[in-house]
């Protein structure tokens, strides 16, 4: 794959950022997105409850919102959410939900401590929680996309891999700008170096190890298979002297969708992969969020839903809703216990004729 003009432009923009400013700039962008999102969510929560004109964010009467925001940002900063590079959307959603819920619980406790009177209790914090999760995630993703297009997102990195993997890895990160790693140099062992296809310059590993710390580059991405075969402890120690961040990458696309955790067995590294399994606590939290989100969604969108119901009734005779059978959540448990699978009905607004399924069967 040949290097394109967009790659050249993006690499040049990344190189133009002063040394040490890459992660600081990305940190600042995420901080701006999170603070803006939380303030908007707080304002919207008051607006939904009809308190817009009484809402003042930084007054003593609204101190729980300010302290909740500070706690939320503190938790974000001490996680992978800052500077927000190299994080996949699933993990980002999990972390944002977790820390927003923790800060929400802190806000509720503060309300009970400072305002013990029952008449002062309102559902505003619940609205703020839901809006915070949605708005903060949307803003984080939007800012990341816009900053990538503007050349303000990402840091220059070196890729260390086998010759056959260099082209794949460099283009992988160049085409996925949201990850925040922009390869500007690749390195490998000397075997077959001249035949390597790469969108960035390629040098020998020995040449890299003999260098002083590279200017404006403090991160290296190492192909895990290359490290296991060709890179010993001495070379690794030299790399950690040159780069502040040494990140091992491996192409394990067949594990997509699994939850991965690194395990250190006293020097032996293991990777635990779990798929489609939640702990009892996480399952309970997820179920609670499902129910809470559904109830709030019904409340917020009830005017729209009622309008749709009326339009369907005026458009054609028959029921407003269409029901269809589905297998229930406990299908696996029932199967293991030898019981018949329980089925449930799901409902949606009817957007077809009354006998649509019969006509489809006849047509097929």
C-alpha positions as CSV (number, residue, x, y, z in Angstrom):
1,X,0.0,0.0,0.0
2,X,1.5,3.3,-1.1
3,X,1.5,6.3,1.2
4,X,-1.2,8.7,0.4
5,X,-1.3,12.5,0.4
6,X,-3.7,12.4,3.5
7,X,-1.1,10.3,5.4
8,X,1.7,12.7,4.5
9,X,-0.4,15.7,5.6
10,X,-1.3,14.1,8.9
11,X,2.2,13.0,9.7
12,X,3.5,16.5,9.0
13,X,0.9,18.1,11.3
14,X,1.8,15.7,14.1
15,X,5.5,16.5,13.6
16,X,4.7,20.2,13.9
17,X,3.5,19.9,17.6
18,X,6.2,20.9,20.1
19,X,8.0,18.1,22.0
20,X,6.0,16.8,24.9
21,X,2.8,18.5,23.7
22,X,1.1,15.5,22.0
23,X,-0.4,13.8,25.1
24,X,-0.9,17.2,26.8
25,X,-3.0,18.4,23.8
26,X,-5.1,15.2,23.7
27,X,-5.5,15.4,27.5
28,X,-6.8,18.9,27.2
29,X,-9.2,18.0,24.4
30,X,-10.7,15.2,26.4
31,X,-10.9,17.4,29.6
32,X,-12.7,20.1,27.6
33,X,-15.2,17.5,26.2
34,X,-15.9,15.9,29.6
35,X,-16.4,19.2,31.5
36,X,-18.6,20.6,28.7
37,X,-20.6,17.3,28.6
38,X,-21.2,17.3,32.3
39,X,-22.2,20.9,32.5
40,X,-24.6,20.4,29.6
41,X,-26.0,17.3,31.2
42,X,-26.6,19.1,34.5
43,X,-28.3,22.0,32.7
44,X,-30.5,19.6,30.7
45,X,-31.4,17.6,33.8
46,X,-32.7,20.8,35.4
47,X,-34.5,21.8,32.2
48,X,-36.3,18.4,31.9
49,X,-37.5,18.8,35.5
50,X,-38.6,22.4,34.9
51,X,-35.9,24.1,37.0
52,X,-34.1,25.9,34.2
53,X,-34.5,29.4,35.6
54,X,-33.5,28.3,39.1
55,X,-30.3,26.5,37.9
56,X,-27.0,27.9,39.0
57,X,-24.1,25.6,38.7
58,X,-21.4,27.1,40.9
59,X,-23.5,28.4,43.8
60,X,-23.5,26.9,47.3
61,X,-27.1,25.7,46.7
62,X,-25.8,23.6,43.8
63,X,-22.5,22.5,45.3
64,X,-23.3,18.8,44.9
65,X,-23.1,19.2,41.1
66,X,-19.7,20.9,41.3
67,X,-18.3,18.3,43.7
68,X,-19.8,15.5,41.6
69,X,-18.1,16.9,38.5
70,X,-14.8,17.2,40.2
71,X,-15.0,13.6,41.5
72,X,-16.0,12.3,38.0
73,X,-13.1,14.1,36.3
74,X,-10.7,12.8,39.0
75,X,-11.8,9.3,38.4
76,X,-11.4,9.8,34.6
77,X,-7.9,11.2,35.0
78,X,-6.8,8.2,37.0
79,X,-8.0,5.7,34.3
80,X,-7.3,5.1,30.6
81,X,-9.8,7.8,29.7
82,X,-6.9,10.3,29.8
83,X,-5.4,11.1,27.4
84,X,-7.8,8.8,25.7
85,X,-5.5,7.1,23.1
86,X,-5.4,3.4,22.3
87,X,-8.8,2.8,23.9
88,X,-11.6,0.9,22.2
89,X,-15.2,2.1,22.3
90,X,-16.4,-0.8,24.4
91,X,-13.9,-0.1,27.2
92,X,-14.5,3.6,27.0
93,X,-18.3,3.1,27.4
94,X,-17.7,0.8,30.4
95,X,-15.3,3.3,32.2
96,X,-17.5,6.3,31.5
97,X,-20.6,4.5,32.9
98,X,-18.7,3.2,35.9
99,X,-17.3,6.6,37.0
100,X,-20.4,8.5,36.2
101,X,-22.4,6.2,38.4
102,X,-19.9,6.5,41.2
103,X,-20.0,10.3,41.0
104,X,-23.8,10.1,40.9
105,X,-23.9,8.1,44.1
106,X,-21.6,10.7,45.7
107,X,-24.0,13.5,44.6
108,X,-27.0,11.6,46.1
109,X,-25.1,11.2,49.4
110,X,-24.3,14.9,49.5
111,X,-27.9,15.8,48.8
112,X,-29.1,13.6,51.8
113,X,-26.4,15.1,54.1
114,X,-26.9,18.7,53.1
115,X,-30.6,18.6,52.4
116,X,-32.2,16.0,54.6
117,X,-35.8,17.4,54.2
118,X,-37.9,15.0,52.0
119,X,-39.5,17.9,50.2
120,X,-36.1,18.9,48.7
121,X,-35.5,15.5,47.1
122,X,-36.0,15.4,43.3
123,X,-35.1,13.1,40.4
124,X,-32.8,15.7,38.9
125,X,-29.6,13.8,39.8
126,X,-31.0,10.7,37.9
127,X,-31.6,12.8,34.8
128,X,-28.1,14.3,35.1
129,X,-26.6,10.8,35.4
130,X,-28.3,9.5,32.2
131,X,-27.5,12.7,30.2
132,X,-23.9,12.7,31.5
133,X,-23.2,9.2,30.1
134,X,-24.8,9.9,26.7
135,X,-23.5,13.5,26.2
136,X,-20.0,12.9,27.5
137,X,-19.5,9.8,25.3
138,X,-20.8,11.6,22.2
139,X,-18.6,14.7,22.9
140,X,-15.5,12.5,23.4
141,X,-16.1,10.7,20.1
142,X,-16.9,13.9,18.2
143,X,-13.9,15.8,19.6
144,X,-11.6,12.9,18.8
145,X,-12.9,12.6,15.2
146,X,-12.7,16.4,14.6
147,X,-9.2,16.6,16.2
148,X,-8.0,13.7,14.0
149,X,-9.2,15.5,10.9
150,X,-7.5,18.7,12.0
151,X,-4.2,16.9,12.8
152,X,-4.5,17.7,16.5
153,X,-5.0,14.1,17.6
154,X,-2.2,11.6,17.9
155,X,1.5,11.3,18.7
156,X,4.4,10.1,16.5
157,X,5.4,6.5,17.2
158,X,8.0,4.0,15.9
159,X,6.8,0.6,14.8
160,X,9.1,-2.4,15.5
161,X,8.0,-5.6,13.7
162,X,9.0,-8.4,11.4
163,X,9.4,-7.3,7.8
164,X,6.3,-9.0,6.7
165,X,4.2,-7.2,9.3
166,X,5.5,-3.7,9.0
167,X,3.3,-2.6,6.1
168,X,0.2,-4.1,7.9
169,X,0.9,-2.5,11.3
170,X,1.9,1.0,10.0
171,X,-1.2,1.3,7.8
172,X,-3.4,-0.1,10.5
173,X,-2.6,2.8,12.8
174,X,-2.4,5.4,10.1
175,X,-6.0,4.5,8.9
176,X,-7.3,4.4,12.5
177,X,-6.5,7.9,13.6
178,X,-8.8,7.8,16.6
179,X,-6.4,5.4,18.3
180,X,-3.9,8.3,18.5
181,X,-0.7,6.6,17.3
182,X,0.9,8.0,14.1
183,X,3.8,5.8,12.8
184,X,6.6,8.0,11.4
185,X,9.3,5.3,11.4
186,X,9.6,1.5,11.2
187,X,12.4,-0.8,12.2
188,X,13.1,-4.5,11.9
189,X,16.1,-6.9,11.7
190,X,18.3,-6.7,8.6
191,X,17.0,-9.8,6.8
192,X,15.1,-8.8,3.7
193,X,14.8,-5.1,4.7
194,X,15.2,-3.9,1.1
195,X,12.1,-5.8,0.0
196,X,9.9,-4.4,2.8
197,X,6.8,-2.3,1.6
198,X,6.1,0.5,4.1
199,X,4.4,3.9,4.0
200,X,7.1,5.2,6.4
201,X,10.9,4.9,6.3
202,X,12.4,1.6,7.5
203,X,15.7,1.3,9.4
204,X,17.7,-1.5,11.0
205,X,17.0,-2.4,14.6
206,X,20.7,-2.1,15.4
207,X,20.7,1.4,13.9
208,X,17.7,2.4,16.2
209,X,19.4,0.9,19.3
210,X,22.5,2.9,18.6
211,X,20.6,6.2,18.5
212,X,20.3,8.7,21.3
213,X,16.6,9.3,22.4
214,X,14.7,10.2,19.2
215,X,13.6,13.8,19.1
216,X,9.8,14.3,19.6
217,X,9.1,10.5,19.7
218,X,8.7,8.8,23.0
219,X,6.5,5.8,22.1
220,X,7.3,2.5,20.3
221,X,4.8,-0.2,19.2
222,X,6.4,-3.6,19.2
223,X,4.9,-6.6,17.3
224,X,4.7,-9.3,20.1
225,X,5.8,-12.1,17.7
226,X,9.0,-10.1,16.9
227,X,9.7,-9.5,20.5
228,X,9.4,-13.2,21.3
229,X,11.8,-14.3,18.5
230,X,14.4,-11.5,18.0
231,X,14.4,-9.2,21.0
232,X,16.2,-10.1,24.2
233,X,16.4,-8.5,27.6
234,X,19.4,-6.4,26.6
235,X,17.6,-4.9,23.6
236,X,14.5,-4.3,25.6
237,X,16.5,-2.4,28.2
238,X,17.9,-0.2,25.5
239,X,14.5,0.5,24.1
240,X,13.1,1.5,27.5
241,X,16.1,3.9,27.7
242,X,15.1,5.5,24.4
243,X,11.3,5.5,24.7
244,X,9.1,6.4,27.6
245,X,6.2,4.2,26.4
246,X,6.9,0.7,25.1
247,X,3.6,-0.9,23.9
248,X,3.4,-4.5,22.7
249,X,0.8,-5.2,20.0
250,X,-0.5,-8.5,18.6
251,X,-2.9,-9.3,15.8
252,X,-5.6,-11.3,17.6
253,X,-8.6,-10.4,15.6
254,X,-10.2,-13.8,16.3
255,X,-10.6,-12.6,19.9
256,X,-12.8,-9.7,18.8
257,X,-15.6,-9.1,21.3
258,X,-13.8,-10.8,24.2
259,X,-12.8,-9.0,27.4
260,X,-9.0,-9.2,27.8
261,X,-7.0,-8.9,31.0
262,X,-3.3,-9.1,31.5
263,X,-2.0,-11.5,34.1
264,X,1.5,-11.4,35.6
265,X,2.5,-14.9,36.9
266,X,5.7,-13.7,38.6
267,X,7.5,-12.8,35.4
268,X,5.4,-15.0,33.0
269,X,2.8,-13.0,31.2
270,X,-0.6,-14.3,30.5
271,X,-3.7,-12.9,28.7
272,X,-7.1,-13.9,30.0
273,X,-10.0,-13.8,27.5
274,X,-13.6,-13.8,28.6
275,X,-16.5,-13.7,26.2
276,X,-20.2,-13.2,26.9
277,X,-19.7,-13.5,30.7
278,X,-20.5,-10.9,33.3
279,X,-19.9,-11.2,37.0
280,X,-23.0,-11.2,39.3
281,X,-22.3,-7.6,40.3
282,X,-21.8,-6.4,36.7
283,X,-25.0,-8.3,35.6
284,X,-27.0,-6.6,38.4
285,X,-25.6,-3.1,37.5
286,X,-26.3,-3.7,33.8
287,X,-29.9,-4.9,34.6
288,X,-30.4,-1.8,36.8
289,X,-29.1,0.5,34.1
290,X,-31.3,-1.2,31.5
291,X,-34.5,-0.7,33.6
292,X,-33.5,2.8,34.6
293,X,-32.7,3.8,31.1
294,X,-35.9,2.3,29.7
295,X,-38.1,4.1,32.2
296,X,-36.4,7.5,31.6
297,X,-36.6,6.9,27.9
298,X,-40.3,6.3,28.1
299,X,-40.7,9.4,30.2
300,X,-38.7,11.7,27.9
301,X,-40.1,10.4,24.6
302,X,-43.7,9.8,25.7
303,X,-45.0,12.8,23.7
304,X,-43.4,11.5,20.6
305,X,-44.6,7.9,21.2
306,X,-48.1,9.1,21.8
307,X,-48.0,11.0,18.5
308,X,-46.8,7.9,16.6
309,X,-49.6,5.9,18.2
310,X,-52.2,8.4,17.0
311,X,-50.8,8.6,13.5
312,X,-50.8,4.8,13.1
313,X,-54.4,4.6,14.3
314,X,-55.4,7.3,11.8
315,X,-53.5,5.7,9.0
316,X,-55.0,2.2,9.1
317,X,-57.3,0.0,11.1
318,X,-55.9,-2.6,13.5
319,X,-53.7,-2.6,16.6
320,X,-51.0,0.0,17.2
321,X,-48.4,-2.5,18.3
322,X,-47.0,-5.6,16.6
323,X,-45.9,-8.5,18.8
324,X,-43.3,-11.2,17.9
325,X,-41.9,-14.1,19.8
326,X,-38.3,-14.2,21.0
327,X,-36.2,-16.6,23.1
328,X,-35.8,-15.4,26.7
329,X,-32.6,-14.4,28.4
330,X,-32.3,-17.6,30.4
331,X,-32.3,-19.9,27.3
332,X,-28.9,-21.4,28.2
333,X,-29.9,-22.2,31.8
334,X,-33.2,-23.8,30.7
335,X,-31.3,-25.9,28.1
336,X,-28.8,-27.1,30.7
337,X,-31.6,-28.1,33.1
338,X,-33.5,-30.0,30.4
339,X,-36.5,-27.7,30.6
340,X,-38.4,-26.2,27.6
341,X,-37.1,-22.8,26.4
342,X,-39.2,-19.9,27.7
343,X,-40.3,-17.5,25.1
344,X,-41.3,-13.9,25.5
345,X,-43.0,-11.3,23.2
346,X,-41.4,-8.1,22.1
347,X,-43.5,-5.2,20.8
348,X,-42.9,-2.5,18.2
349,X,-45.1,0.0,16.4
350,X,-46.9,-1.6,13.6
351,X,-45.6,-0.3,10.3
352,X,-47.1,-2.9,8.0
353,X,-50.4,-4.5,7.0
354,X,-52.4,-6.7,9.5
355,X,-51.6,-9.9,7.7
356,X,-48.1,-9.1,6.6
357,X,-46.5,-12.4,7.8
358,X,-49.2,-14.4,6.0
359,X,-48.6,-12.5,2.8
360,X,-44.8,-12.9,3.1
361,X,-45.2,-16.7,3.6
362,X,-47.4,-16.9,0.5
363,X,-45.0,-14.8,-1.5
364,X,-42.0,-17.0,-0.5
